[in-house]
Amino acid sequence: MPRQVPKNYLLIGDGRLARHLAYYFAASGLLFQRWSRRHNSSHELAELANQSDHILLLISDDGIEAFIQNHPLLLEKSLIHCSGSLNSDFSQGCHPLMTFGDTNYPQSFYPSIPFICDEGFDFEQTFPQLENPHYSLPKSKKAGYHALAVMAGNFPQFIWKSVFAAMTQNLHIPHTVLHPLIQQSMLNSFTSPETAPTGPFVRGDRQTIQRHKQALQSTDMADLYNAFDIWLSQQQAKAHKGIL
């Protein structure tokens, strides 16, 4: 049975996600219009909402519920938010599991982005022209899912930012020398996550770890290194006891 194509979408917001989805929707031939508080009026919102079948709320997580309550006319439409952790009484969640930068990605990349949707959300009916992988998740598990996504996508970036700065400022070595190491480490983790880790923590080389701590003790990364040492030691102890 052929999919039915919705008449129109309305994208609310003008941040990174809104810009990326607008680019993807346009490349995929979806019919859509855009509205933002910065560039449009409430009167325009009412007009555009009336012309739309599905409205995507691409604004900050904390502002989604208040925005809907302040614009009750939206409740007459199918409302979709893209927050990974929000449970809304007024809109359904469909979270793109991806980080979005300042510039658009190649068109061929967007269909590979997975969407994690609220249980009961019909992705194929809502976006019949999109072929993205999509998964259903109970609302009770959304916060845990989003915490894992943030840890996977954001924690390494904060670490790399500090490491890059230290490499350049303290050692006067361009941080680009670390790029092949980081890239290969990620690839190894994708293909063999259980055996990918290497280095002193895996070997149990406590003398090397102690030298690292001494070298970092006057830097802002000392606490991070110590915390990771404690956490990993606990994980290894649990694994040894068969708890993990």
C-alpha positions as CSV (number, residue, x, y, z in Angstrom):
1,M,0.0,0.0,0.0
2,P,1.5,3.4,-1.0
3,R,2.3,5.8,1.8
4,Q,0.1,8.9,2.0
5,V,2.1,12.1,1.8
6,P,1.1,14.8,4.4
7,K,0.1,18.1,2.8
8,N,2.5,20.3,4.7
9,Y,4.8,20.6,7.7
10,L,5.6,23.6,9.8
11,L,9.0,23.9,11.4
12,I,9.1,26.2,14.4
13,G,12.5,27.5,15.5
14,D,15.6,28.9,13.9
15,G,18.4,27.1,15.7
16,R,20.8,24.5,14.4
17,L,18.2,21.7,14.4
18,A,15.7,23.7,12.5
19,R,18.2,24.7,9.9
20,H,19.4,21.2,9.4
21,L,15.9,19.7,9.1
22,A,14.8,22.5,6.7
23,Y,17.8,21.6,4.5
24,Y,17.0,17.9,4.7
25,F,13.2,18.4,4.1
26,A,13.9,20.5,1.1
27,A,16.4,18.0,-0.3
28,S,13.8,15.2,0.2
29,G,11.0,17.1,-1.5
30,L,8.9,17.6,1.6
31,L,6.4,20.5,1.6
32,F,7.1,22.7,4.6
33,Q,7.1,26.3,5.9
34,R,9.1,27.9,8.7
35,W,8.2,30.2,11.6
36,S,10.3,31.7,14.4
37,R,9.7,34.2,17.1
38,R,12.7,36.2,15.8
39,H,11.4,36.7,12.3
40,N,7.6,36.2,12.4
41,S,4.5,37.3,14.2
42,S,1.8,35.4,16.2
43,H,-0.6,36.2,13.4
44,E,1.7,34.5,10.9
45,L,2.0,31.5,13.2
46,A,-1.8,31.1,13.2
47,E,-1.9,31.3,9.4
48,L,0.9,28.8,8.9
49,A,-0.5,26.4,11.5
50,N,-3.8,26.3,9.7
51,Q,-2.0,25.3,6.5
52,S,0.0,22.5,8.2
53,D,-0.7,18.8,8.9
54,H,2.2,18.3,11.3
55,I,4.0,21.0,13.3
56,L,7.6,20.3,14.5
57,L,8.6,22.2,17.7
58,L,12.3,22.7,17.1
59,I,12.9,25.0,20.1
60,S,14.7,24.5,23.5
61,D,13.5,21.6,25.6
62,D,12.5,23.8,28.5
63,G,10.4,26.1,26.3
64,I,8.3,23.5,24.5
65,E,5.5,23.0,26.9
66,A,5.1,26.8,27.6
67,F,5.1,27.6,23.9
68,I,2.3,25.2,23.3
69,Q,0.3,26.5,26.3
70,N,0.9,30.1,25.1
71,H,-0.4,29.1,21.6
72,P,-3.4,26.8,22.2
73,L,-4.4,27.0,18.6
74,L,-1.5,24.5,17.9
75,L,-3.3,21.8,19.9
76,E,-5.6,21.4,16.9
77,K,-2.7,20.0,14.9
78,S,-0.3,17.0,15.2
79,L,2.5,18.4,17.3
80,I,6.0,16.8,17.3
81,H,8.9,17.8,19.4
82,C,12.5,16.6,18.9
83,S,13.7,16.5,22.6
84,G,15.4,13.3,23.6
85,S,14.3,13.5,27.2
86,L,11.0,15.5,27.4
87,N,7.7,13.7,28.1
88,S,5.0,16.0,26.9
89,D,1.2,15.8,27.4
90,F,0.6,17.9,24.3
91,S,3.1,16.6,21.7
92,Q,4.8,13.4,20.6
93,G,8.6,13.0,20.7
94,C,10.8,12.1,17.7
95,H,14.4,12.6,18.6
96,P,17.1,12.6,15.8
97,L,20.1,10.8,17.3
98,M,22.7,13.1,15.9
99,T,24.8,16.2,16.7
100,F,24.2,19.2,14.5
101,G,26.9,21.7,13.7
102,D,26.9,25.2,12.2
103,T,27.0,24.0,8.6
104,N,24.8,21.6,6.7
105,Y,26.0,18.0,6.1
106,P,26.1,16.3,2.7
107,Q,22.6,15.5,1.5
108,S,23.5,11.8,1.4
109,F,24.2,11.8,5.2
110,Y,20.8,12.8,6.5
111,P,18.9,9.6,5.6
112,S,21.3,7.6,7.9
113,I,20.3,9.6,11.0
114,P,18.3,7.4,13.4
115,F,15.2,8.8,15.0
116,I,14.1,7.6,18.5
117,C,10.4,8.1,18.8
118,D,7.8,7.9,21.6
119,E,6.0,4.6,21.8
120,G,3.0,4.8,19.6
121,F,4.4,7.4,17.2
122,D,4.0,6.4,13.6
123,F,7.2,7.6,11.9
124,E,6.3,6.2,8.4
125,Q,2.9,7.7,8.5
126,T,4.2,11.1,9.7
127,F,7.2,11.2,7.4
128,P,6.4,9.0,4.4
129,Q,9.1,10.4,2.2
130,L,11.9,9.8,4.7
131,E,13.8,6.5,4.9
132,N,15.6,7.1,8.2
133,P,16.0,4.2,10.6
134,H,13.6,4.7,13.5
135,Y,13.0,3.0,16.8
136,S,10.2,3.2,19.5
137,L,10.9,3.8,23.1
138,P,8.6,3.9,26.2
139,K,8.5,7.4,27.7
140,S,9.7,5.9,31.0
141,K,13.1,5.2,29.4
142,K,13.6,8.4,27.6
143,A,15.7,10.2,30.3
144,G,18.1,7.2,30.5
145,Y,18.3,7.0,26.7
146,H,19.1,10.7,26.4
147,A,21.7,10.5,29.2
148,L,23.6,7.8,27.3
149,A,23.4,9.8,24.1
150,V,24.8,12.9,25.8
151,M,27.6,10.8,27.3
152,A,28.4,9.3,23.9
153,G,28.2,12.4,21.9
154,N,29.2,15.3,24.2
155,F,31.5,14.0,26.9
156,P,34.4,13.1,24.5
157,Q,34.1,16.5,22.8
158,F,34.6,18.3,26.2
159,I,37.7,16.1,26.8
160,W,39.1,16.7,23.3
161,K,38.7,20.4,23.7
162,S,40.8,20.5,26.8
163,V,43.3,18.1,25.5
164,F,43.7,20.0,22.2
165,A,44.3,23.2,24.2
166,A,46.9,21.6,26.4
167,M,48.7,20.0,23.5
168,T,48.9,23.4,21.7
169,Q,49.5,25.7,24.6
170,N,51.7,23.6,26.9
171,L,53.6,21.4,24.5
172,H,53.5,23.6,21.4
173,I,52.5,20.7,19.3
174,P,49.5,21.1,16.9
175,H,46.5,19.3,18.2
176,T,45.9,17.8,14.7
177,V,48.6,15.2,15.5
178,L,45.9,13.6,17.8
179,H,43.3,13.3,15.0
180,P,44.5,9.9,13.6
181,L,44.7,8.5,17.1
182,I,41.2,9.6,17.9
183,Q,39.8,8.5,14.6
184,Q,41.3,5.0,14.8
185,S,40.2,4.7,18.5
186,M,36.6,5.4,17.5
187,L,36.7,2.9,14.6
188,N,38.2,0.2,16.9
189,S,35.4,0.9,19.4
190,F,32.8,0.5,16.6
191,T,34.1,-2.8,15.4
192,S,35.4,-4.4,18.6
193,P,34.1,-2.5,21.6
194,E,35.2,-5.1,24.1
195,T,38.8,-5.3,23.0
196,A,39.3,-1.8,21.6
197,P,40.7,-0.1,24.8
198,T,44.4,-0.1,25.2
199,G,47.0,1.7,27.3
200,P,48.0,1.7,31.0
201,F,44.5,1.3,32.4
202,V,44.0,-1.9,30.4
203,R,47.5,-3.2,31.3
204,G,47.2,-2.3,34.9
205,D,50.3,-0.1,34.7
206,R,49.9,1.8,37.9
207,Q,53.3,3.4,37.8
208,T,52.5,5.0,34.4
209,I,49.1,6.1,35.7
210,Q,50.8,7.7,38.8
211,R,53.2,9.6,36.6
212,H,50.3,10.9,34.5
213,K,48.6,12.2,37.7
214,Q,51.7,13.9,38.8
215,A,52.1,15.6,35.4
216,L,48.5,16.8,35.5
217,Q,48.2,17.8,39.1
218,S,48.6,21.5,38.4
219,T,46.2,21.4,35.4
220,D,42.4,21.6,35.2
221,M,42.3,18.0,33.9
222,A,43.7,16.5,37.1
223,D,40.2,15.9,38.6
224,L,38.9,14.4,35.4
225,Y,41.8,11.9,35.2
226,N,41.5,11.0,38.9
227,A,37.7,10.6,38.6
228,F,38.1,8.3,35.5
229,D,40.7,6.2,37.3
230,I,38.3,5.7,40.2
231,W,35.4,4.9,38.0
232,L,37.3,2.5,35.8
233,S,38.8,0.7,38.8
234,Q,35.3,0.2,40.1
235,Q,34.1,-1.1,36.8
236,Q,37.1,-3.5,36.6
237,A,36.4,-4.7,40.1
238,K,32.8,-5.4,39.3
239,A,33.8,-7.3,36.1
240,H,36.3,-9.4,38.1
241,K,33.5,-10.3,40.5
242,G,31.1,-11.1,37.6
243,I,28.7,-8.3,38.5
244,L,28.9,-6.6,35.1
